[in-house]
Structure formats: structure tokens, C-alpha cells
Amino acid sequence: VLEHMDEDFLSKQQIANLMGVDRRTVHSWVEGGELPAIDARSTGSTKPLYRIAWVDFLEFCERRRVD
């Protein structure tokens, strides 16, 4: 985890790797509004290019934490 923390944003694949889930699962969290993301796609692109801020990822993890 710490090796990625020098970056401001994470990709869906990075989060999937960290969480041990499929990239499509992360996509559904974003699309469902559970995991905030920005759309960093370039002008003219039709597919979203989601990037997730570390702070949003950490808050997401905290909300899903099981005590």
C-alpha cells in the first residue's frame, strides 16, 4: 500500500489489486456512488477514465470496515 501513496490518485486496477477484487467490482462501487471518483478521460473519449483520490479510498475502506 505504501508504495502507491506517493501518487495522488489510484486507478480502478490499483484499487482492485489492493482490495483483492476484480476491476469490475471497483467499477460497480464507483458507478453505484459508494466510491467517489473523478473522470479523467481526455476530450473526445467516450469511455470514462476513473481515478480515485487516496482520501476517498481510505474513507471508503473505513465505511466498509467490520468491527
C-alpha positions, 0 to 999 in steps of 0.5 A: 500500500505504501508504495502507491501513496506517493501518487495522488490518485489510484486507478480502478486496477490499483484499487482492485489489486489492493482490495483483492477484487476484480476491476469490475467490482471497483467499477460497480462501487464507483458507478453505484456512488459508494466510491467517489471518483473523478473522470479523467478521460481526455476530450473526445473519449467516450469511455470514462477514465476513473481515478480515485483520490487516496482520501476517498479510498481510505474513507471508503475502506473505513465505511466498509470496515467490520468491527 
